[in-house]
């Protein structure tokens, strides 16, 4: 409805194409389409949760939605399949469609995964693949709820961000305080994403400290030896004194 009698043209240089109708999508800056989509998705979720048996937390059934991503939790594969069938039926009723290629399911257990023989779940004409890990809202989830895998992923993203700004961190035209601000406002938030759910071990804490010391050495640079005058790397204790801010592990624990 919001696109009724909407036409566009394509301009390349000085040439303009003939006008053509726009029949789907949404207009730039149009708030109506996403608002209607939110209404439709909320309606679907309420239909699915009526009189459904499943895993509950704080008295509510675990059907979670963010934008167009839906996460369904269940205490068993049977309950998950029943609730998924209800979700597919409710979305089909109002014109939405569950994309089978992007829909996966995972059995979370600390036991032997080979004991579960079911490799895929079939609903109507769609087959949902079983996986051992996947990303949901930017966080890597594994079947054993392995936090180290998520921390590795965060550190890889942090390293990629560090390498993209390392020229700034080693630039002599910028002060060290400004470089530290770049580190705290650009690099750290990438590493901290989802850290409120981490259960850190000493091994993971060491990995995080190694990453931070690498960045601080780039920012603070080397120091000359008092006797020989040769440049040398700063020791960890010297980095802590010069940084004079809570280290990365303390900041993660404070966020938790």
LOTORGU-707572 format. One record per residue (C-alpha): residue number from 1; residue in one letter; y, x, z. Coordinates in steps of 0.05 Angstrom, whole numbers, plus 5000, padded with zeros to 4 digits. Last residue first. Layout:
N
{NUM,'A',{Y,X,Z}}
...
END
This chain:
256
{256,'X',{4832,5586,5681}}
{255,'X',{4899,5610,5655}}
{254,'X',{4905,5658,5715}}
{253,'X',{4836,5686,5699}}
{252,'X',{4856,5699,5627}}
{251,'X',{4921,5733,5649}}
{250,'X',{4882,5777,5698}}
{249,'X',{4835,5799,5643}}
{248,'X',{4892,5815,5594}}
{247,'X',{4929,5859,5643}}
{246,'X',{4986,5833,5686}}
{245,'X',{5050,5870,5668}}
{244,'X',{5077,5940,5683}}
{243,'X',{5056,5966,5614}}
{242,'X',{5076,6037,5633}}
{241,'X',{5034,6039,5696}}
{240,'X',{4974,6007,5664}}
{239,'X',{4977,6054,5604}}
{238,'X',{4981,6114,5650}}
{237,'X',{4919,6091,5687}}
{236,'X',{4882,6082,5620}}
{235,'X',{4899,6153,5599}}
{234,'X',{4952,6164,5545}}
{233,'X',{4929,6203,5485}}
{232,'X',{4952,6274,5476}}
{231,'X',{5008,6311,5440}}
{230,'X',{5010,6386,5452}}
{229,'X',{5064,6416,5496}}
{228,'X',{5014,6465,5526}}
{227,'X',{5035,6457,5599}}
{226,'X',{5062,6386,5610}}
{225,'X',{5020,6357,5553}}
{224,'X',{5062,6313,5508}}
{223,'X',{5050,6238,5509}}
{222,'X',{5022,6194,5453}}
{221,'X',{5049,6126,5430}}
{220,'X',{5070,6068,5474}}
{219,'X',{5058,6013,5422}}
{218,'X',{4996,6042,5388}}
{217,'X',{4966,6061,5455}}
{216,'X',{4982,5991,5481}}
{215,'X',{4942,5960,5424}}
{214,'X',{4881,6002,5437}}
{213,'X',{4887,5991,5512}}
{212,'X',{4887,5915,5500}}
{211,'X',{4823,5918,5459}}
{210,'X',{4788,5963,5509}}
{209,'X',{4809,5916,5565}}
{208,'X',{4778,5857,5529}}
{207,'X',{4713,5894,5517}}
{206,'X',{4712,5916,5590}}
{205,'X',{4721,5844,5614}}
{204,'X',{4664,5822,5570}}
{203,'X',{4617,5873,5602}}
{202,'X',{4641,5856,5672}}
{201,'X',{4623,5783,5659}}
{200,'X',{4673,5729,5641}}
{199,'X',{4659,5655,5643}}
{198,'X',{4705,5628,5589}}
{197,'X',{4728,5556,5587}}
{196,'X',{4803,5570,5598}}
{195,'X',{4798,5623,5544}}
{194,'X',{4802,5570,5489}}
{193,'X',{4852,5611,5447}}
{192,'X',{4870,5671,5489}}
{191,'X',{4856,5722,5434}}
{190,'X',{4902,5688,5385}}
{189,'X',{4955,5677,5439}}
{188,'X',{4952,5752,5454}}
{187,'X',{4971,5777,5384}}
{186,'X',{5036,5741,5368}}
{185,'X',{5076,5728,5432}}
{184,'X',{5049,5782,5479}}
{183,'X',{5041,5837,5426}}
{182,'X',{5108,5822,5394}}
{181,'X',{5140,5823,5463}}
{180,'X',{5108,5890,5476}}
{179,'X',{5138,5916,5411}}
{178,'X',{5206,5891,5433}}
{177,'X',{5200,5927,5500}}
{176,'X',{5179,5990,5464}}
{175,'X',{5242,5990,5422}}
{174,'X',{5240,5981,5347}}
{173,'X',{5267,6032,5298}}
{172,'X',{5209,6080,5312}}
{171,'X',{5159,6033,5279}}
{170,'X',{5089,6040,5308}}
{169,'X',{5082,5968,5332}}
{168,'X',{5116,5942,5269}}
{167,'X',{5067,5979,5224}}
{166,'X',{5011,5952,5267}}
{165,'X',{5030,5880,5250}}
{164,'X',{4973,5860,5203}}
{163,'X',{4924,5906,5238}}
{162,'X',{4937,5872,5304}}
{161,'X',{4927,5802,5274}}
{160,'X',{4859,5823,5246}}
{159,'X',{4841,5855,5312}}
{158,'X',{4859,5790,5349}}
{157,'X',{4815,5750,5301}}
{156,'X',{4757,5797,5313}}
{155,'X',{4771,5794,5388}}
{154,'X',{4768,5718,5387}}
{153,'X',{4702,5719,5349}}
{152,'X',{4672,5769,5398}}
{151,'X',{4696,5725,5456}}
{150,'X',{4662,5665,5424}}
{149,'X',{4597,5703,5418}}
{148,'X',{4602,5727,5490}}
{147,'X',{4610,5655,5514}}
{146,'X',{4540,5635,5495}}
{145,'X',{4530,5560,5503}}
{144,'X',{4456,5570,5488}}
{143,'X',{4460,5528,5424}}
{142,'X',{4524,5563,5404}}
{141,'X',{4596,5537,5399}}
{140,'X',{4649,5579,5364}}
{139,'X',{4719,5551,5378}}
{138,'X',{4769,5535,5324}}
{137,'X',{4768,5460,5332}}
{136,'X',{4692,5461,5329}}
{135,'X',{4659,5521,5298}}
{134,'X',{4584,5522,5289}}
{133,'X',{4522,5552,5321}}
{132,'X',{4446,5543,5321}}
{131,'X',{4446,5493,5264}}
{130,'X',{4408,5428,5248}}
{129,'X',{4425,5398,5181}}
{128,'X',{4445,5325,5174}}
{127,'X',{4410,5287,5118}}
{126,'X',{4443,5227,5086}}
{125,'X',{4411,5168,5051}}
{124,'X',{4407,5124,5113}}
{123,'X',{4408,5173,5171}}
{122,'X',{4363,5234,5167}}
{121,'X',{4363,5286,5222}}
{120,'X',{4342,5357,5207}}
{119,'X',{4299,5412,5236}}
{118,'X',{4257,5372,5285}}
{117,'X',{4205,5418,5315}}
{116,'X',{4238,5431,5382}}
{115,'X',{4195,5483,5417}}
{114,'X',{4224,5536,5373}}
{113,'X',{4290,5530,5411}}
{112,'X',{4258,5561,5473}}
{111,'X',{4298,5542,5534}}
{110,'X',{4372,5551,5550}}
{109,'X',{4388,5487,5514}}
{108,'X',{4440,5458,5467}}
{107,'X',{4408,5423,5407}}
{106,'X',{4457,5425,5349}}
{105,'X',{4477,5375,5296}}
{104,'X',{4515,5385,5231}}
{103,'X',{4563,5343,5189}}
{102,'X',{4602,5379,5134}}
{101,'X',{4551,5367,5079}}
{100,'X',{4538,5296,5104}}
{99,'X',{4610,5273,5096}}
{98,'X',{4617,5210,5138}}
{97,'X',{4654,5157,5098}}
{96,'X',{4711,5110,5114}}
{95,'X',{4719,5041,5082}}
{94,'X',{4722,4995,5142}}
{93,'X',{4649,4975,5146}}
{92,'X',{4625,5044,5125}}
{91,'X',{4657,5074,5187}}
{90,'X',{4622,5026,5233}}
{89,'X',{4554,5036,5200}}
{88,'X',{4560,5112,5202}}
{87,'X',{4580,5109,5276}}
{86,'X',{4523,5063,5294}}
{85,'X',{4474,5109,5258}}
{84,'X',{4504,5168,5296}}
{83,'X',{4493,5131,5362}}
{82,'X',{4420,5119,5346}}
{81,'X',{4410,5190,5322}}
{80,'X',{4442,5220,5385}}
{79,'X',{4400,5175,5429}}
{78,'X',{4337,5199,5394}}
{77,'X',{4358,5272,5394}}
{76,'X',{4366,5269,5470}}
{75,'X',{4422,5269,5522}}
{74,'X',{4475,5254,5471}}
{73,'X',{4542,5281,5448}}
{72,'X',{4582,5260,5387}}
{71,'X',{4640,5301,5361}}
{70,'X',{4686,5271,5309}}
{69,'X',{4735,5310,5265}}
{68,'X',{4786,5268,5226}}
{67,'X',{4845,5283,5273}}
{66,'X',{4810,5300,5339}}
{65,'X',{4755,5253,5361}}
{64,'X',{4706,5253,5419}}
{63,'X',{4648,5205,5429}}
{62,'X',{4619,5223,5497}}
{61,'X',{4612,5157,5531}}
{60,'X',{4660,5146,5588}}
{59,'X',{4648,5141,5664}}
{58,'X',{4676,5210,5681}}
{57,'X',{4625,5241,5634}}
{56,'X',{4571,5200,5602}}
{55,'X',{4512,5220,5558}}
{54,'X',{4483,5161,5521}}
{53,'X',{4468,5087,5520}}
{52,'X',{4514,5045,5477}}
{51,'X',{4539,4976,5497}}
{50,'X',{4605,4984,5459}}
{49,'X',{4618,5057,5444}}
{48,'X',{4609,5052,5369}}
{47,'X',{4659,4995,5360}}
{46,'X',{4711,5031,5402}}
{45,'X',{4704,5093,5359}}
{44,'X',{4713,5054,5294}}
{43,'X',{4775,5019,5319}}
{42,'X',{4805,5086,5340}}
{41,'X',{4789,5113,5271}}
{40,'X',{4824,5055,5237}}
{39,'X',{4886,5058,5281}}
{38,'X',{4891,5134,5271}}
{37,'X',{4885,5125,5196}}
{36,'X',{4941,5074,5197}}
{35,'X',{4986,5124,5233}}
{34,'X',{4965,5179,5185}}
{33,'X',{4986,5135,5125}}
{32,'X',{5051,5108,5155}}
{31,'X',{5084,5173,5174}}
{30,'X',{5106,5192,5103}}
{29,'X',{5137,5261,5103}}
{28,'X',{5108,5277,5034}}
{27,'X',{5075,5214,5008}}
{26,'X',{5002,5203,5021}}
{25,'X',{4937,5211,4983}}
{24,'X',{4915,5160,4932}}
{23,'X',{4940,5121,4871}}
{22,'X',{4997,5163,4844}}
{21,'X',{5017,5138,4775}}
{20,'X',{5036,5186,4718}}
{19,'X',{5104,5205,4688}}
{18,'X',{5104,5247,4625}}
{17,'X',{5111,5321,4636}}
{16,'X',{5175,5361,4646}}
{15,'X',{5189,5427,4611}}
{14,'X',{5246,5471,4635}}
{13,'X',{5202,5517,4677}}
{12,'X',{5140,5477,4692}}
{11,'X',{5157,5408,4717}}
{10,'X',{5104,5357,4736}}
{9,'X',{5122,5284,4740}}
{8,'X',{5107,5231,4792}}
{7,'X',{5099,5155,4799}}
{6,'X',{5093,5109,4859}}
{5,'X',{5087,5034,4843}}
{4,'X',{5048,5021,4907}}
{3,'X',{5036,5085,4946}}
{2,'X',{5048,5056,5016}}
{1,'X',{5000,5000,5000}}
END
